[in-house]
Amino acid sequence: MPATPAERRAALLSFAYFFALLAAYYVLRPLRDQSAIAGGIKALPWLFTATFASLLVAQPLYSALVARLPRRRFIVVVYHFFAINLALFWLLLVLGIEPVAVARVFFVWVSVFNLFAVAVFWSFMADLFDSEQGKRLFGFIGAGGTAGALLGPVLTIALSGPLGPSNLLLVALVLLEVAVLCVHRLEGTTTAAEGPRRDERPVGGGAFAALAEIARSPYLLGIAAWVSLLSFGATVLYFAQAHIVAAEVQGAAAQTRVFAGIDLAVGLLSLATQLFATGRVLDRFGVGVAAGALPAAYLVGFAVLGFSPTLAVVVVFQVAQRWMNFAIANPARQVFFTVVGRAEKYKAKSFIDVVVLRGSDALYGWLFESLQAIGLKLGVVALCALPVAAGWLALSTALGRGQERRAEAQSRDNRGA
């Protein structure tokens, strides 16, 4: 829990920032998932590949922006860029221009937006708070995102009828601008020693510096592998979900309600956990155990899905793994980055969270499609994923030990200074 006035103010503003940001995304998410079906399930591997290609272009531009502008400016520039994009999509949808093509582009755009928007947020948090603060505060701050994730599908369900799906983009735009306001307020918080950290300097370096930073750090390579394995589990489950929902749920409206219902269940479970348990889990068991909770959930889920690939199982599995991710594993993963330098927090972290994640999505999307092409059923694919989840669990333990060693070294250095 926040212990000082400076921490409390920063934590509450961070809560509100993440709330508005994820509310905006979760207004868009059911529209994105329905767009995947509208654009054709067979196009999914191509959409994942297009997302990765878009990120390969966007990542160096983002890194160049980070290198030249102070934190308080480049974060605002990124979010305003996405707000302008939303306005353009709204116009295209209202005018009814090439609906199938726009649906496919929108799917790619939402995937890019989600990664960059959230990666920027957590980079900011890892820069603002140290490791000890992160263990205490990231669960509470993450609860802000979960509360926003609850509001988003509620808005989508309530307003998609009266306003129509296209006008929900304007709702998301307003929420995104609220997040920008929170960024401005956070940068104005007190920077006392016991409060959040503040650094006005540009990060510096080149647009492609992230590659060198990751290559020379076994710790960062381990995090990159963890994120790639996260993509493996999520992609296999997402493709299974798309196939099962398309086969068993008829109509765009019914499919959108299924996806929104999943989002709502995940939000309720995650919010309760983050408010009452996340901080205690991180503090008592450490980030390695907390990060390992997610691959453990995948081990159980893939085993059940392997023997019963049905709508009920895939919905419960999706809810369970996303709950464990948002409530426990993701806060732990963000704590991993509190013990690296500023350049790594903004450049290497963004590269891992954006390019590595979506590159892995594309790779595993084609892998899933190839396994389907040679005749493997969904249940068999799920069973083949079990050894990968086991390796991911072992990696979580190793990264947790590495984070603890780095945190102790930083603490000694700070005491020495």
N, C-alpha and C positions, 0 to 999 in steps of 0.2 A: 504494500500500500504506500501511497505518497507520504513522505515523512517531513518535508519542509514546505513552506509556502511556495517557493519557486518550483519545486517538484509538483505540487498539487496543481498549480496554474498550468504548467506545461502538460501534465498528464490529462487534465480536463480538455484543454485545447486540442491535444492529439487525439483524444477520444472523439471529439466533435468532428475533427478533420477526417478521420477514418470512417466515421458514421456517414458523413455526406458523400464521401468518395465511393464507398461500397453500396450505398443506397442507389447512387447513379448507375453503377455497374449492374446491380441486380434488377433494376428496371429494364435494362437492356438484355440481360442474359436469357430470359425465356424467349425473347424475340430472336436472339442469335440461334438458340437451339432449334426453334421452329424454322429459321432460315436454312439450317443445315438440311432439314428434310425437304423444304421447298426447293432447294437447289439440287436435290437428288443425292441419295445416300452414296451412290457410286462415285460421286464427286468429292466425297470427304477426304480421301488421301490427297487429292489435288489441292483442296482447300488448306489442309495442314501444310503442304509443301509451299503453297503461296504465302501462307503466314510466315513461314521460316524465311522465305526469300525477301519478304517485306522487312523483316527484322534485320536481315543482313545489311540492308540499305539504311535502316533507321538507327541502328546501334552506333555506327561511327559518327553520325550526325549528332546524336545525343551526347556522345563522349566529347566531341569537339565543343559542344555547348557548355558542358560541365567544366571543361578545361579553361574556358575563357570568362565565364560569368560567376559571380559569387552565388552561394546557395540560395539566398533570398530572391534572386532574379531568375535563375534557370528553372527552378521548380514552377514558378508562375508561368513562364513562357511555355513549358511543356503542357500544362493544363489548359491554358488558353488555346493552344493549337488544337487540342482534342475537342474543345467546345465549338470551335469554328467548323470542324469536321462534322460534328453532330448536326449543326444547322444545315450543312450541305446535304447530308443524308435525308434529313426531314424534307427538304425541298424536292429531292429526287423521288421520294416515296409519295409525297402529296400529288406530284404531277404524273405519277404512274409511269415513269420512264424505265423501260427494260427491267421489269420486276424480278425476273429470274437472275439476271446478271447482277442487279443491285443487291439481291439477297445473298449471293455468293461473296460479293465484295464486302458487304456488311458483316458477314460471318468472320472474314479475315480481319476486318478493322476492329471489331469488338475484342477479338483475341489479342490483337496488338495493344489496344487501349488498356485492357485488363492488366497485361503484364507490365507495361511501362508505368501506368498510374500507380499500381501497388508497389512495384519495385522502387520507384522514386520515394513513395511514402516510407517504406521500411529502411531505405538508405538514409533518409532524413532522421528517422528514429535512432538508428544505430550510431549516427553522428551526434545526435543530441544527448543521448544517455550512455553511460558506461555499462560494463557487464553486470555489476551488482545492481544498478538501477533497472537494467533491462529485465533481470529475473523477477524483480518485484513489480515492475510497471507494465511489461509488455502484455501480460494477461489482461489487465484492466484496459489498456489501450486497444488490444485486439477485440475486446468486448464492444467497443465503439463500432468497429467494422461489422461485427456480428449483428448488432442492433440495426445498423444500416442495411445489412443483408436481409434482415427480417422486414424492414420497411419496403424495400424494393419490390419483392414479389407481391406484397399486399397492395402496393400502388398499381402494379401491373394487373392483378386480378380485378381490383376495384375500378380502374380507369380504362382498361382496354376496351370495354363496351361503350361507355359514354363518350370517350375521347377518340377511340380508334387507336390501333397499334402505332400508326405513324406519329401521332402527337405525343406519345410517350417519350419520344426522343427529346422534346422540349422540356419535359419534366426532368429528365436526366441532365440536360444542359444546366438548368437552374441549380440542381444539387451540386454539380461540378463547380460552379462558381461560388457556392457556399464553402466548398473545400478550399478554394483559393483564398477566400477571406480568412479562414483559419490559419493558413500558412503565413499570411501577413501578421496576424496576431501572435503566432508562435515566435516569429523572428523578433518581436518586440518584447519578449519575456526577459525578466531579470536574469543575469548570468553570474550570479553569486557562485562561490566555490561549491556550495552544497546543492546547487540547482542544476538545471540542464546545461550542457556545453554549447558554446556558440563560437563559430569561426567564420568570419566574413571573407576569408581569402578564397580566390578561385582554386580549384584542385590542381590545375596545370597539367602538363603532360600532353601526349599526342592522342589523336582520335582512336588509335589502335593499341594504346598502352595496356589495355585490359588483358590482351592475349599474353604479353610478356609477364604481367603480374601473376596470372594464373599458372603459367608454365613453370615458373621458378618456385612455386609454393606447393608442397605436398598437401598442406592443409586446405588451400583453395581448390586444388585438384580433387580432394576428397569431397568437398562440398559440391563441386560440379558433378561428380559421379552420383552423389546422393540425389541431386535435383534431376539428373537424367533418369535415375531409377524411379523417382516420383512420377516422371512423365510416362515411363513404361506402364506402371500400374494404372494410372489415370487414363491413358490412351486405350489400353485393352478394355477397361471397364466402360469407357465412353462409347467405343465402337459397339460393344455388346449391347449397351443401353439403346443406342440408335437402332440397331437391327431388331431388338425385341419390341421396343415401343412402336416402330413402324409396322411390325407384323401384328401386334395385339391391340393397338389403340388407333382408331380411325378418326380422321379429321384434324385440321390444324388447331382448332380451338381446344379440343380434348387433349391433344399432345402438349399444347402450351400449358394447360392446367396441370398436367402430370409433372412437367418440369418445374413449374412454379411451386407446386406442392412439395417437391423434393427440397427446393430452396428454403421454403418456410420451415419444414421440419429440421433441416440442418441448422437454421438460424436459432430456433428455440433451444435446441440441445446445446449448441455452442455457447450461446449467451449465458445460460445457467452455469455451464462449466467454467467459462472464463471469469465470471464474477466471483465464484466461490471455490474454485479448485486449481486453476492453472498456475497461479503464483506459488501455491503450496507444493504442487507437483514439481515444478522447476527447482524450487529451493531445496526440497527434501531429497529428490531422486536425481537431480542434475539434468543437464540438457541432453545427454546421451540417451538416457532412458525415455525422456519425453519425446525426443525425435524418433526413437524406435517404436513408439506406440503406433505410428502410422503403418510401417511395414508389417507389424503384428496384425493389424486389422485386415490388411490385404491377404495375409496368409490364411486367415480364417475365411474371408470372403471368397477368395478364389477357390478354396476347397469346397465350399457349399455350392457356388455357382457351377463348378465342374460337374456336380452330380444333379443339379436342378437349375438349368438355365431358363428361368421363367421371369415374368414381369415382376411378381412379388419379390423374388430373390434379388433381382438387379436393383430394384428401388430401395430395398432395405440395405443392400451392400453400398449403394451410392450414398445414402444418408449416413451410414456408419463411418465410411472412410473419410468423407468430407467433414463430418463432425470431429473425428479424431485429428484430422489435419488442421482445421481452423482453431480448435480449442487447445490442443496440446502440442502437436508437432511443429506447426508453423511458428508460434512464438519461440520455441526452442531453436529452430533454424535461424531466426532473426538474431538471437543471442550469439550464435556462431560468429556473426560479423561485427560484434562490439569489440572484438579483440584484434582487429586488423587496422591498417592505416586508413587515412581519409580517402586516398586515391582508390584503394581496394573497395572501400564502402560504396563509392559511387560508380566506379568504372568496372572493376572486376565483378562486383555484386550484380550490377545491371546486366553485364554480359552473361553471367551464370543464370540469373533469374529470367532473362529474356531470350537470348540467342540459344544458350544450351538447352533451355526448357523447350522452346518451340522447335529447335532443330531435332531434338529427341522426339517430339510429337510427330514430326514429319516422318522420321525414320521408323518409329514404331507403328505409325499408321500404315505405311507400306508393308511392314512386316505382318501386321494383322491381315491386311488384304491378301498377301501372298499365302498365308496359312489357310485362309478361306478358299483361295483359288485352287489349292491342292486337295481340297475336300475335307479339311479338319472342321469339325463342328465347334460351336461356341463353348460347349462344356470341355472339350479336349484342349482348346486353346487356354482356358482358365487353369486347367491342371498343369499345363506346361509352364505357366507363369509362377508356380509355387517355388521352385528353386531360386528364381530371381528375387522374389520377395524375401527369402531367407538370407541371401547375400546382402540385401539392402539393410536388413535388421542388424547384421554384424557390423556393417559400415557405420551405422548410427552410433554404436557403442564406441568405436574407435574415434569418431569425430568428437564425441562428448569428452573423452579423455584429453584430446588435443586442445579443446577449448578451455578446459580447466587448467591445463599447464600454462597456456598463454595468459589467462586471466591472473593467475598467481604471479607470473613474471611481470605483468603490467603493474600489479599492486606493489610489488617490491620496488620497481622503478619509480613509482609515484612517491613511495615513502622515502626513497633515497634522494629524490629531488627536493 
